């Protein structure tokens, strides 16, 4: 069983996931294809997009590289 996380952290994860989904869809990629390009499992991409998983910094860089963007672009504007 997973320990519960503070509501603020859950919201930040949700916002990050929504931003990732938005960018992935703009690039016309499936979760599976993005996972392949980033060297990650499709389930990992799905969990990140749904706010269920907090990606490691290395994963964020891998995803950004796969999308051809900076890691900073994965974070929603005004996220703080």
C-alpha positions in Angstrom: 0.0 0.0 0.0 1.3 3.4 -0.9 1.7 6.1 1.7 -0.6 9.1 1.0 1.0 12.3 -0.1 0.1 15.8 0.9 -2.7 17.3 -1.3 -0.4 20.0 -2.6 2.1 17.4 -3.9 -0.7 15.4 -5.5 -1.9 18.6 -7.3 1.6 19.4 -8.5 2.0 15.8 -9.9 -1.4 16.2 -11.6 -0.4 19.5 -13.2 2.9 18.0 -14.4 1.1 15.0 -15.8 -1.4 17.1 -17.7 1.4 19.2 -19.2 3.2 16.1 -20.3 0.1 14.7 -21.9 -0.5 18.0 -23.7 3.0 18.1 -25.1 2.9 14.4 -26.0 -0.3 14.9 -27.9 1.0 18.0 -29.7 3.8 15.8 -30.9 1.3 13.2 -32.1 2.8 10.5 -30.0 1.2 7.6 -28.1 2.3 6.8 -24.6 3.9 3.7 -25.9 5.9 5.6 -28.6 7.1 8.3 -26.1 8.1 5.5 -23.8 10.2 3.9 -26.5 11.8 7.2 -27.4 12.6 8.0 -23.8 13.7 4.5 -22.8 10.8 4.1 -20.4 7.9 1.8 -20.1 4.5 2.9 -21.4 3.0 2.2 -17.9 5.5 4.7 -16.5 4.4 7.4 -18.9 0.8 6.6 -18.1 1.4 6.8 -14.3 3.2 10.2 -14.7 0.4 11.6 -16.9 -2.2 10.5 -14.3 -0.3 12.0 -11.4 0.2 8.6 -9.8 4.0 8.6 -10.1 6.7 11.2 -9.4 9.4 10.8 -12.1 13.0 10.9 -11.2 14.9 13.9 -12.5 16.8 11.6 -15.0 13.4 10.5 -16.4 12.3 14.1 -16.9 15.5 14.7 -18.9 14.9 11.5 -20.9 11.3 12.5 -21.7 12.4 16.1 -22.7 15.1 14.7 -25.0 12.6 12.3 -26.6 10.2 15.2 -27.2 13.0 17.5 -28.4 12.3 20.1 -25.8 13.9 21.4 -22.6 13.1 19.9 -19.3 11.8 23.3 -18.2 9.1 23.1 -20.9 7.6 20.0 -19.2 6.6 22.1 -16.2 3.4 24.1 -16.4 3.7 27.9 -16.4 3.1 29.3 -13.0 3.9 26.0 -11.3 5.3 26.8 -7.9 
